[in-house]
Amino acid sequence: MANDWIIDVLADLRTFAGANGLNALAEQLDDAALVAAAELATRGECATDGAQFGIAHRSPLARPIA
């Protein structure tokens, strides 16, 4: 969990971008945050579930097997 700080930084940048009309950048930062959360989750280093980004993040490795 030592690397969770990157999620916070991306969220702060996304908030700034959205507040300043940089909508395309805000969307890209959402994507970047998801990638970061997924990579940290696969390494067991992420405590977030994506809720702070307004999404329900689920790692591809966590899908139920049919």
N, C-alpha and C positions, 0 to 999 in steps of 0.2 A: 504494500500500500504506500510505499515511499514515493511512488511516481504518480499518485493521484493528483498532484499539484498541476500537472499539465491539463487535466480536465477543467480545473478552475480557471486557468489562464485562457483556455479556448472559450469558456463560457463568458468571461469578462470581455474578451475581444468581440464575441458575437453580440453581446449587449451593446457595446459601443457602436459597432457597425449598424445594428438595427436602429439605434437612437439617432444616428446621423445620416440616415437614408441610404446606406450602403447595403442595399438588400441582397444583391448577388453575393457580396462578400459574406454577409450574415448566413446565407444558405450554405456557402462553401465551408464556413466555420462549423456549422451544424454537422456537415458530413465529416469534417476533420475530427470533431469531438467523438463521433460514433466510431470512427476508425481507431482512434486512440483508446477509447473504452473497450472495444473488442480486442485489440491487441493486448492491453493490460489484463483483461479478463482471462485470456487464454494463457497468460503467464501467471495468473493468480494474484495480480497486483492491483486490481481495481475494485473499489467498494461501491461504485455507482451503478445504477441499473438503467441509466438514461433518462430517468424521470426529470432531472433538472433541465433537460433539453426539450421537455414536452413530448417525449416519445417513450414507448415501452421497449427498451432495448433487450434483445434476447440473443445471446451468442449462438451462432450457427451450430456450435457443438452441443448446445443444450436442447436442441429440438427433440421432441419425442419420436421414437421409432414406431412406425405404423405396423 
